[in-house]
Amino acid sequence: MKMNVSHPYKDNITLSFGQFTQVVGQDQQVKYYIWQILLWYFGGKKYSEEDLVLFEQNEPKILIDDTVVSRSEFRVIQLSNINDLIEQMEYKKGSVAYDYLKKKINSTEIIEQIENINDNLNRISLLLNQNLNLQLEEINYHTEAKYFNTDQLIQKNFLPYFGQNDKNISFEFVDNKKKFLLFLFMLEVVVTNSSEKILLVLRNLDDYLSYKEFVECCEKMELLTNHSDLLYIISFPSNEGYLHVTKEVMEEINIVSDYVDHFYSLAFMYERFSNQYPINQIPDEKEFLNSLRKIGSYLFSADILHMSLSIEDQVVLKILNNLYQYEMKTKFSIGSINPMLLKYLEE
């Protein structure tokens, strides 16, 4: 699918959009704009007069495959840092943890227990009224029970705890990977048998995960989107961050730099890459994917001297820039290798 995002003073931005979309690249301002407009648009923001001045009094629009998308098309869940994740694990209406508990609490056995509580409240109210015995002429002062319901129980009578070694610990002290995976397991339950489309917008996920943990979490998200047609994920890795590149998701990896484009199918890209490779020892598909992970954020950008890329990765970068017809001259960092340093590394 193609997602088209209006921009107040640039050409509209077109992204390759799927159930697991990633947005990387060197144009930080445009990436931030895309992230912000997604939250505003689907989050129901009421635009101020100042906002509309930028858009010449027309509200921003998002189109998918040339059709304007309703602002209520998705329920947006956004995670930009650990604090956002902590908020989603609290029992507040609208949080993932709240919706997860509400699905679990609606079992026949638990509903019967709630009804028993309400029956007992009625009895307590009756006994209390007998003790009150307050009547003035035709006015009879008395109480009536305020019944429990699932919303009240979740928000006012339960607190989330995380047990570790027979002790309850604060969610802040749970390992970051486990934090995020707990969130994903809850989200999986929430989207199961649901009719609501959910758009999970992630920003800087790699700030608090190691690369191995990041891959594990991405594999879990990829699995979730494969199992649910209603879950969509857009990830904005940090500037020097990780990129999840697999055959299955690479066509929804968007590069936002001097211009905007996306990866194509592995077979299509690898064939053209192989035809352009300058020597006979051509990297295989696995090595090619590994290079894409490392150089993806730096495509369509002339300013990469600050990056430490291997010669092989710089060759991949140059070939892809040529294939995408990126015509700006890119300066590559090619230094001599000190044999003494190589010997030290080999020891």
C-alpha positions in Angstrom: 0.0 0.0 0.0 1.0 3.6 -0.5 0.5 6.1 2.3 0.4 9.7 1.2 1.0 12.4 3.9 0.3 16.1 3.1 3.0 18.6 4.0 2.4 22.3 4.5 5.4 23.6 2.4 6.9 20.5 0.6 5.6 18.0 -1.8 3.4 15.4 -0.2 5.3 12.5 1.3 4.7 9.0 0.0 5.6 6.0 2.1 5.4 2.3 1.4 2.9 1.2 4.1 2.2 -2.2 5.4 1.5 -3.9 8.7 5.1 -3.6 9.8 6.5 -0.3 8.4 9.9 1.3 9.2 11.0 4.9 8.6 14.7 5.7 8.6 17.0 8.3 7.0 19.0 11.5 7.5 16.2 14.1 7.2 15.3 14.3 10.9 12.8 17.1 10.4 10.7 15.3 7.8 10.8 12.0 9.9 9.7 14.0 12.9 6.9 15.6 10.9 5.6 12.2 9.7 5.6 10.9 13.3 3.8 13.9 14.6 1.2 14.1 11.9 0.3 10.4 12.4 -0.3 11.0 16.1 -2.3 14.2 15.5 -4.3 12.8 12.6 -5.4 9.5 14.1 -5.2 10.8 17.7 -8.1 13.2 17.0 -6.1 16.5 17.6 -8.2 19.6 17.2 -6.1 21.9 14.9 -5.4 25.4 16.1 -5.6 28.5 13.9 -1.8 28.5 13.8 -1.7 24.9 12.6 -4.2 25.6 9.8 -2.3 28.7 8.6 0.6 26.4 7.7 -1.8 24.3 5.6 -3.6 27.3 4.0 -6.7 26.6 6.2 -7.0 23.0 4.9 -6.7 20.3 7.5 -3.8 17.8 6.9 -4.8 14.7 5.1 -3.5 11.1 5.0 -4.4 9.0 2.0 -3.9 5.2 1.6 -3.8 4.1 -2.0 -5.2 7.5 -3.2 -8.2 7.3 -0.8 -8.5 9.8 2.1 -8.4 7.8 5.4 -10.9 8.6 8.1 -9.3 10.1 11.3 -11.0 7.4 13.2 -9.6 4.6 11.0 -7.0 3.6 13.6 -6.7 3.7 17.4 -3.2 5.0 17.9 -0.9 3.7 20.6 2.4 5.6 20.7 5.6 4.6 22.5 8.5 7.1 22.3 10.2 6.2 25.6 10.1 4.0 28.7 7.6 6.4 30.4 5.1 5.8 27.6 5.5 2.1 28.1 5.0 2.4 31.8 1.7 4.4 31.2 0.4 1.6 28.9 0.9 -0.9 31.7 -1.2 1.1 34.2 -4.9 0.3 34.7 -6.2 3.5 33.2 -9.0 3.5 30.7 -7.5 3.4 27.2 -4.3 1.7 28.2 -3.3 -1.7 26.8 -3.1 -3.2 30.3 -6.6 -2.0 31.1 -8.0 -3.5 27.9 -6.1 -6.7 28.5 -7.5 -7.0 32.0 -11.0 -6.2 30.8 -10.9 -9.0 28.3 -9.7 -11.4 31.0 -12.2 -10.3 33.6 -15.2 -10.9 31.4 -15.3 -14.7 32.2 -18.5 -16.3 33.5 -16.8 -17.3 36.8 -15.5 -13.8 37.5 -18.9 -12.1 36.5 -20.6 -14.4 39.0 -18.2 -13.3 41.7 -19.0 -9.6 40.9 -22.7 -10.4 41.2 -22.0 -12.0 44.6 -20.2 -8.9 45.7 -23.2 -6.8 44.6 -25.6 -9.1 46.5 -23.5 -8.6 49.6 -23.6 -4.9 49.1 -27.4 -5.0 49.0 -27.4 -6.9 52.3 -25.0 -4.4 53.9 -27.1 -1.5 52.7 -30.3 -3.2 54.1 -28.6 -3.7 57.5 -27.3 -0.2 57.5 -30.7 1.3 56.7 -32.2 -0.6 59.6 -29.6 0.9 61.9 -30.1 4.4 60.5 -33.9 4.4 61.2 -34.1 8.1 60.2 -37.4 9.4 59.1 -38.9 12.9 59.2 -42.6 13.0 58.3 -42.8 11.6 54.8 -39.0 11.8 54.2 -37.2 8.5 54.8 -33.4 8.8 54.8 -31.6 5.7 53.6 -28.7 4.3 51.5 -28.6 2.3 48.3 -25.7 0.1 47.2 -23.4 1.4 44.5 -22.8 -1.8 42.5 -19.4 -2.9 41.3 -18.7 -3.2 37.6 -15.6 -4.3 35.7 -14.5 -0.8 34.9 -14.6 0.2 38.6 -12.9 -3.0 39.7 -10.0 -2.6 37.3 -9.4 1.1 37.8 -10.0 1.4 41.6 -9.6 -2.0 43.1 -6.6 -3.6 41.4 -3.0 -2.7 41.1 -0.4 -4.2 38.7 2.5 -6.1 40.3 5.4 -7.9 38.8 6.7 -10.8 40.8 10.3 -11.8 40.7 11.9 -14.4 43.0 8.8 -14.3 45.3 9.0 -10.5 45.6 7.0 -7.7 43.9 9.1 -5.3 42.0 8.2 -2.0 40.3 7.7 -2.1 36.6 10.5 0.4 36.2 13.0 -2.3 37.4 11.8 -5.0 35.0 14.3 -5.7 32.3 13.6 -3.4 29.3 13.2 -6.3 26.8 10.8 -8.0 29.2 8.9 -4.7 29.6 8.3 -4.5 25.9 7.5 -8.2 25.4 5.0 -8.1 28.3 3.3 -5.1 26.5 3.3 -7.1 23.2 1.7 -10.2 24.9 -1.0 -8.0 26.3 -1.5 -6.3 22.9 -1.8 -9.7 21.3 -4.8 -10.5 23.5 -6.4 -7.1 23.0 -6.3 -7.4 19.1 -7.6 -11.0 19.2 -11.2 -11.2 18.1 -11.3 -7.4 18.0 -13.0 -5.3 15.3 -10.8 -2.2 16.0 -7.8 -1.3 13.9 -4.7 -0.5 16.0 -1.8 1.6 14.8 1.3 1.2 17.1 3.7 4.0 16.5 7.2 3.4 17.9 10.0 6.0 18.2 13.5 5.3 19.3 12.7 1.7 20.4 16.4 0.9 20.0 17.4 3.5 22.6 16.7 1.1 25.4 17.3 -2.3 23.8 20.5 -4.1 22.8 20.6 -5.1 19.1 19.9 -8.7 20.0 16.9 -7.7 22.1 15.8 -5.3 19.4 15.8 -8.2 16.9 13.8 -10.4 19.2 11.2 -7.7 19.8 10.9 -7.0 16.0 10.5 -10.8 15.3 7.6 -10.8 17.9 6.0 -7.8 16.3 6.4 -9.3 12.8 4.7 -12.5 14.1 1.8 -10.5 15.6 1.1 -8.6 12.4 1.1 -11.9 10.5 -1.6 -13.2 12.9 -3.8 -10.1 13.0 -5.1 -8.1 10.0 -6.1 -5.3 12.4 -2.6 -4.5 13.9 -0.3 -2.1 12.1 3.1 -1.0 13.4 5.2 2.0 12.2 8.7 2.2 13.7 11.0 5.2 13.7 14.4 4.0 14.8 16.8 6.6 16.2 19.2 8.3 13.9 22.1 5.9 14.4 19.8 3.1 15.4 19.0 -0.4 14.4 17.0 -1.5 11.4 15.1 -4.8 11.1 15.7 -6.1 7.6 14.1 -9.4 6.5 12.8 -10.7 3.2 9.3 -10.3 4.5 9.3 -6.7 5.7 11.9 -5.0 3.6 9.4 -3.6 1.1 8.0 -1.4 3.8 11.3 0.1 4.9 11.3 3.8 3.9 14.4 6.0 3.6 13.8 9.7 4.2 16.9 11.7 3.3 17.6 14.0 0.3 14.6 12.3 -1.2 12.1 9.6 -0.1 12.0 6.1 -1.4 11.7 2.5 -0.1 13.3 -0.9 -0.5 11.8 -3.3 -3.1 11.6 -7.1 -3.0 14.8 -9.0 -2.1 14.9 -10.8 -5.4 14.5 -7.6 -7.4 17.1 -5.7 -5.5 19.6 -8.5 -5.2 19.6 -9.2 -8.9 20.3 -5.6 -9.8 22.9 -5.3 -7.0 24.7 -8.4 -8.3 24.8 -7.1 -11.8 26.5 -3.9 -10.6 29.0 -5.5 -8.2 32.5 -4.6 -9.3 34.2 -7.9 -8.6 33.3 -11.6 -9.0 33.2 -12.3 -5.2 29.6 -11.1 -4.8 28.0 -11.1 -1.3 25.3 -13.7 -0.9 21.7 -12.7 0.0 22.3 -13.0 3.7 25.3 -10.7 3.5 23.4 -8.3 1.3 20.6 -8.1 3.9 23.1 -7.5 6.6 24.6 -4.6 4.7 21.2 -3.1 4.0 20.6 -3.1 7.8 23.8 -1.1 8.3 23.6 1.3 5.4 19.8 1.8 5.0 19.7 4.9 7.1 22.5 6.5 5.0 21.1 6.1 1.5 20.3 9.3 -0.5 22.6 11.3 1.7 26.0 13.0 0.8 27.0 13.4 4.4 28.1 10.1 5.7 31.8 10.8 6.6 30.9 10.7 10.3 29.9 7.0 9.9 32.4 4.2 10.2 31.4 1.7 7.5 33.4 -1.1 6.1 34.7 -0.9 2.5 32.2 -3.6 1.6 29.3 -1.7 3.1 30.4 1.5 1.4 30.4 -0.4 -2.0 26.8 -1.6 -1.3 25.8 2.0 -0.4 27.3 3.4 -3.6 25.7 0.7 -5.8 22.2 1.3 -4.3 22.5 5.1 -4.6 23.3 4.5 -8.3 20.4 2.1 -8.8 18.0 4.6 -7.2 19.6 7.3 -9.5 20.8 9.4 -6.5 23.1 11.8 -8.3 24.7 13.7 -5.4 28.4 13.0 -5.0 28.9 11.0 -1.8 32.3 11.2 -0.1 33.4 7.9 1.2 35.9 7.3 4.1 38.7 5.1 2.7 41.7 5.0 5.0 44.8 2.8 5.0 44.8 -0.2 7.3 47.7 -0.4 9.8 48.9 -4.0 9.7 50.0 -3.7 13.4 46.4 -3.0 14.3 45.1 -5.9 12.3 47.6 -8.2 14.0 46.4 -7.0 17.4 42.8 -7.8 16.5 43.8 -11.2 15.3 45.6 -12.2 18.5 
